[in-house]
Amino acid sequence: MKLVVRVKLLPTPVQAAALEATLHACNQAATWAAGVAFEENARRPLELRKHTYAEIRERWRLGAQAAQHAIKKTCDAYTTLKANLRNGRYGRPGSRRHTRASGKPVVFRPQAAQPYDDRMLSWQHQARTVSIWTTAGRLKNVAFTGQAEQLEVLAAHRRGESDLVCQGGKWFLIATCDIDEATANTHPVGFVGVDLGIVNIAVTSDGARHCGRRVRRKREQDRDLRSKLQKKQTKSAKRRAKKYAGREARRAKDINHKISKRIVAEAERTGRGIALETLTGIRERARLRKPQRTTLHSWPFAQLGSFIAYKAKRAGVPVVNVDPAYTSQECSQCHHTARGNRPAQAVFSCRVCGFVDHADHNASHNIRQRGWMVWVCGAQSTAPELTLIA
């Protein structure tokens, strides 16, 4: 199982300047190589290396490994572009957007991530420092920090390359770790149903409601502030909006981590699996009023689902995805389905058997039951292969 750990570098001003110069040189070289690849139609590493390797080393003073990585990064970018064009990401062939994307070379941002292998980067986990190659020479004793749990995973399971990234003036190393999967629970005693919603982000069939009024109020404040800053259209307002957007995304990510950790821990403790809604098309199929649509679109439900999936895979907890259609209108006791069963947003009252419950709690019971049926029919546990944990 592959996980990605992000650690924060703490370089001195001199070290930070050297890292910034290195990123700029590597990405300038990759942009030039992308132009050559476009003109010569050489988009495989061995083929492109014949046209660019010697000049990259001489012109940008890159080391052998850095030049190789710049060429490989260029080829990977064209492979991704080709896949996106084939899958319709840029519209139909012949459309303006498709022509614009396919008719010019790939360009890399000056601070785009640069891969480092073990020849260019070494870790000193006890001292919490790294030795990293730059165009100004090798920098030693560059300090890094992170959460204790993440650093333990990094020291024990790091494999392969790491990416150097600069985000908002801060430096990070993103390292890939290969962790042995826990023994999967192939005979769960049941499932924990998880209903995702607007008022409560997640409600489980055990009755736990995650992030209600307090988080909702903070989200409303963030949305109002974002709206005010967008209306001003000044440079300072745009700068503040960008700053608050990052803060809002980090808060949502932290909340999703906490919710997923609690749900997986409860399922593992009780020997059960987890049943989740299939999130594909959630925004298209939701018929809501405009304020509710804004609230729905502003929360990363897919991120929450991926966090639950990879934490469950790490713990050996099976995960199944079920069709969420009519789970909010179906009675979890007699299974009568009707729109009239929801007289209010938070209330479920069955017109046939008279069963009354919180609407989200009732929906989570339906998801739990569908999850069990899917498992009995032979569905496999699902989890992503690569997910950020930092």
C-alpha positions in Angstrom: 0.0 0.0 0.0 1.4 3.4 -1.0 1.0 6.5 1.1 2.5 10.0 0.6 4.0 11.9 3.5 4.6 15.6 3.3 7.3 17.1 5.6 8.1 20.8 5.9 11.6 22.0 5.3 13.0 24.7 7.5 15.8 26.2 5.3 17.9 29.2 6.2 17.5 32.3 3.8 20.6 31.2 1.9 19.4 27.6 1.6 16.0 28.8 0.5 17.5 31.0 -2.2 19.5 28.0 -3.5 16.4 25.8 -3.5 14.4 28.4 -5.4 17.2 28.8 -8.0 17.3 25.1 -8.5 13.5 24.8 -9.1 13.7 27.6 -11.6 16.6 26.1 -13.5 15.0 22.6 -13.6 11.7 23.9 -14.8 13.3 26.2 -17.4 15.2 23.2 -18.7 12.0 21.1 -18.7 10.1 23.8 -20.6 12.9 24.0 -23.2 12.9 20.2 -23.5 9.1 20.3 -23.9 9.5 22.6 -26.9 12.1 20.3 -28.5 9.8 17.3 -27.9 7.0 19.2 -29.6 9.0 20.2 -32.6 10.8 16.8 -33.0 7.8 14.7 -32.0 10.2 13.0 -29.5 8.0 12.3 -26.5 9.7 9.2 -25.0 12.6 9.5 -22.6 15.3 7.7 -24.6 14.3 9.5 -27.8 14.1 13.0 -26.2 17.4 12.4 -24.3 19.3 12.3 -27.6 18.1 15.8 -28.5 18.3 17.6 -25.1 20.5 15.9 -22.5 23.9 17.5 -23.4 22.5 21.0 -23.8 20.5 20.8 -20.6 23.6 19.9 -18.6 25.7 22.6 -20.3 23.2 25.4 -20.5 21.5 25.1 -17.1 24.4 23.5 -15.2 22.2 20.6 -14.0 23.7 17.4 -12.7 23.2 14.1 -14.5 20.3 13.0 -12.4 18.6 16.3 -12.4 18.8 16.5 -16.2 17.4 13.0 -16.5 14.5 13.9 -14.2 13.8 17.1 -16.2 13.5 15.0 -19.4 11.4 12.3 -17.8 9.1 15.0 -16.3 8.6 16.4 -19.7 7.7 13.0 -21.2 5.3 12.4 -18.3 3.6 15.7 -18.9 3.0 14.8 -22.6 1.7 11.4 -21.6 -0.8 13.0 -19.2 -1.8 15.5 -21.9 -2.4 12.8 -24.4 -4.6 10.9 -21.9 -6.6 14.0 -21.1 -7.2 14.7 -24.8 -8.2 11.1 -25.4 -10.6 11.2 -22.5 -12.3 14.4 -23.6 -10.9 16.6 -20.8 -10.3 19.4 -23.4 -13.5 18.9 -25.4 -14.0 17.3 -28.7 -11.3 17.1 -31.4 -11.4 20.2 -33.5 -12.9 22.4 -30.8 -11.0 25.6 -29.9 -10.0 24.3 -26.4 -8.8 20.9 -27.8 -6.8 22.7 -30.6 -5.3 25.1 -28.1 -4.2 22.3 -25.8 -2.7 20.1 -28.5 -1.3 22.8 -30.7 1.4 24.2 -28.4 4.3 22.8 -26.2 3.9 22.1 -22.5 5.0 24.8 -20.2 6.1 24.3 -16.6 5.6 26.9 -13.9 8.9 28.3 -12.4 8.1 26.6 -9.0 6.6 23.3 -10.3 7.6 20.3 -8.3 11.0 18.6 -9.0 11.6 14.9 -8.3 14.6 13.8 -6.3 16.0 10.3 -6.1 18.3 8.8 -3.5 21.4 10.1 -5.4 20.2 13.7 -5.0 18.6 13.5 -1.6 19.6 11.7 1.6 17.6 11.7 4.9 19.1 11.9 8.4 16.1 10.9 10.4 17.7 11.1 13.9 18.9 14.6 13.3 15.8 15.5 11.3 17.8 17.0 8.5 18.3 16.3 4.8 21.2 16.6 2.4 19.9 17.9 -1.0 21.4 18.7 -4.4 21.1 22.2 -5.8 22.6 24.1 -8.6 24.7 25.9 -6.0 26.1 22.6 -4.7 24.9 20.1 -2.2 23.1 21.6 0.8 23.7 19.8 4.1 21.8 20.0 7.4 18.6 21.4 5.9 16.2 20.9 8.8 12.7 19.4 8.4 9.7 18.9 10.6 6.4 17.1 10.7 4.0 15.2 13.0 5.6 12.5 15.0 3.4 9.7 13.5 4.2 10.8 10.0 7.9 11.0 10.7 7.9 7.4 12.0 6.1 6.2 8.9 8.7 8.1 6.8 11.7 6.6 8.6 10.4 3.1 8.4 8.7 2.9 5.0 10.1 5.5 2.6 10.7 4.1 -0.9 11.6 5.7 -4.2 11.6 9.3 -5.2 10.6 12.5 -3.3 9.3 15.7 -4.8 10.6 19.2 -3.8 7.7 21.7 -3.7 7.3 25.4 -2.9 3.8 26.5 -1.8 3.2 30.0 -0.6 6.8 30.6 0.1 7.1 27.4 2.2 9.2 24.4 1.3 8.0 20.8 1.4 9.3 17.4 0.5 6.6 14.9 -0.6 7.9 11.3 0.0 6.3 8.1 -1.1 6.1 5.3 1.5 5.3 1.7 0.9 3.4 0.2 3.8 2.4 -3.4 4.3 -1.4 -3.7 4.3 -3.1 -5.1 7.4 -4.8 -8.4 7.2 -8.2 -7.8 5.6 -11.3 -8.6 7.6 -13.0 -11.0 5.2 -15.9 -11.9 7.5 -17.3 -8.6 8.9 -20.1 -9.0 11.4 -21.9 -6.1 9.8 -21.4 -2.6 8.3 -21.3 1.0 9.5 -23.4 3.0 7.1 -22.2 6.6 6.5 -24.6 9.2 5.1 -23.0 12.4 3.7 -25.0 15.5 3.8 -25.2 19.3 4.0 -26.3 20.0 7.6 -24.2 17.2 9.0 -21.2 16.3 6.9 -21.3 12.6 8.0 -23.9 10.6 10.0 -23.2 7.0 10.9 -25.7 4.2 11.5 -24.5 4.1 15.1 -26.0 7.5 15.6 -22.8 9.6 15.5 -23.2 13.0 13.8 -20.0 14.6 12.7 -19.6 18.4 12.4 -23.0 20.0 12.8 -23.9 23.6 13.8 -20.5 24.9 14.8 -18.8 23.9 11.6 -21.7 25.0 9.5 -21.6 28.4 11.0 -17.9 28.7 10.3 -18.5 27.6 6.7 -21.1 30.3 6.3 -18.7 33.0 7.6 -16.1 31.8 5.2 -18.5 32.0 2.3 -19.7 35.5 3.2 -16.1 36.7 3.6 -15.2 35.2 0.2 -18.1 36.9 -1.4 -17.2 40.3 -0.1 -13.6 40.0 -1.2 -14.6 38.8 -4.7 -16.9 41.9 -5.1 -14.1 44.4 -4.3 -11.8 43.2 -7.2 -8.8 45.0 -5.7 -5.3 43.5 -5.6 -5.3 43.4 -1.8 -8.7 41.8 -1.8 -7.6 39.1 -4.2 -4.5 38.5 -2.1 -6.6 38.1 1.0 -9.1 35.8 -0.8 -6.2 33.6 -1.9 -4.9 33.5 1.6 -8.3 32.6 3.1 -9.0 30.0 0.4 -5.9 28.1 1.5 -6.9 28.4 5.2 -10.4 27.1 4.4 -9.0 24.2 2.4 -6.6 23.2 5.2 -9.5 23.4 7.8 -11.7 21.2 5.6 -8.9 18.7 5.1 -8.2 18.5 8.9 -11.9 18.0 9.6 -12.1 15.2 7.0 -9.1 13.5 8.5 -10.7 13.6 12.0 -14.1 12.3 10.7 -12.5 9.5 8.7 -10.3 8.4 11.6 -13.2 8.1 14.0 -15.3 6.2 11.5 -12.6 3.7 10.7 -11.6 3.3 14.3 -15.2 2.4 15.3 -15.5 -0.1 12.4 -12.2 -1.7 13.3 -13.1 -1.9 17.0 -16.4 -3.7 16.4 -15.2 -5.9 13.5 -17.4 -4.3 10.9 -17.0 -2.9 7.4 -17.9 0.5 6.1 -20.6 1.3 3.6 -20.3 4.6 1.7 -22.4 6.4 -0.8 -21.1 6.3 -4.4 -20.1 9.9 -4.8 -19.8 10.0 -8.6 -22.2 12.7 -9.9 -23.3 13.8 -6.4 -23.4 17.5 -7.5 -25.3 16.7 -10.8 -28.0 14.6 -9.2 -28.6 16.8 -6.1 -31.7 19.0 -6.6 -31.3 21.8 -4.0 -32.0 25.4 -3.5 -29.2 27.9 -4.4 -27.8 28.4 -0.8 -27.8 24.6 -0.3 -26.1 24.0 -3.6 -23.3 26.5 -2.6 -22.9 24.6 0.7 -22.8 21.2 -1.0 -20.3 22.3 -3.6 -18.0 23.9 -1.1 -17.2 20.7 0.8 -14.7 18.1 -0.5 -16.8 15.0 -0.1 -14.6 13.0 -2.5 -11.6 13.8 -0.3 -13.5 12.5 2.8 -14.4 9.3 0.9 -10.8 8.7 -0.1 -9.5 9.4 3.4 -12.0 6.8 4.8 -11.0 4.3 2.1 -7.2 4.5 2.6 -7.4 4.5 6.4 -9.7 1.5 6.2 -7.4 -0.3 3.9 -4.5 0.4 6.3 -6.6 -1.0 9.2 -7.9 -4.1 7.2 -11.5 -2.8 7.3 -13.6 -3.6 4.2 -15.2 -0.8 2.4 -18.0 -1.0 -0.1 -19.8 1.7 -2.2 -23.5 1.6 -2.6 -26.0 3.4 -4.8 -27.5 6.3 -2.6 -30.6 6.7 -4.7 -33.7 7.2 -2.5 -31.9 6.4 0.8 -33.3 9.6 2.2 -36.9 8.7 1.2 -36.8 5.0 2.0 -38.0 3.7 5.4 -35.2 1.6 7.0 -37.9 -0.5 8.8 -40.5 -1.4 6.2 -38.7 0.0 3.1 -41.6 2.0 1.9 -40.2 4.7 -0.4 -42.0 8.0 -0.9 -41.1 11.7 -1.0 -43.7 12.4 1.6 -41.7 10.4 4.1 -39.6 13.5 4.5 -41.9 16.2 5.9 -38.8 18.3 6.9 -35.1 18.4 6.3 -34.2 16.7 9.5 -37.3 14.6 10.0 -38.2 11.2 8.6 -41.7 9.9 9.2 -42.9 6.8 7.3 -46.4 7.1 5.8 -47.0 3.4 6.1 -45.5 2.0 9.3 -45.3 5.3 11.3 -41.5 4.9 12.0 -40.0 8.3 13.0 -36.3 9.1 13.1 -33.7 11.7 12.2 -33.6 11.8 8.4 -29.8 11.4 8.1 -29.8 8.6 10.7 -32.5 6.8 8.7 -30.5 7.2 5.5 -27.4 5.8 7.1 -29.3 2.7 8.1 -30.4 2.2 4.5 -26.8 2.6 3.4 -25.7 0.1 6.0 -28.3 -2.5 4.8 -27.3 -1.9 1.1 -23.7 -2.3 2.0 -24.3 -5.7 3.6 -26.2 -6.8 0.5 -23.4 -5.7 -1.8 -20.9 -7.5 0.3 -23.0 -10.7 0.4 -23.2 -10.5 -3.4 -19.4 -10.6 -3.6 -18.2 -7.0 -3.8 -14.5 -6.3 -2.9 -13.2 -3.8 -0.6 -12.0 -0.6 -2.4 -9.3 1.8 -1.4 -7.0 4.2 -3.4 -3.4 3.2 -4.0 -1.9 6.7 -3.3 -3.4 9.3 -0.9 -2.0 12.2 1.0 -1.9 11.7 4.7 -0.3 15.1 5.6 
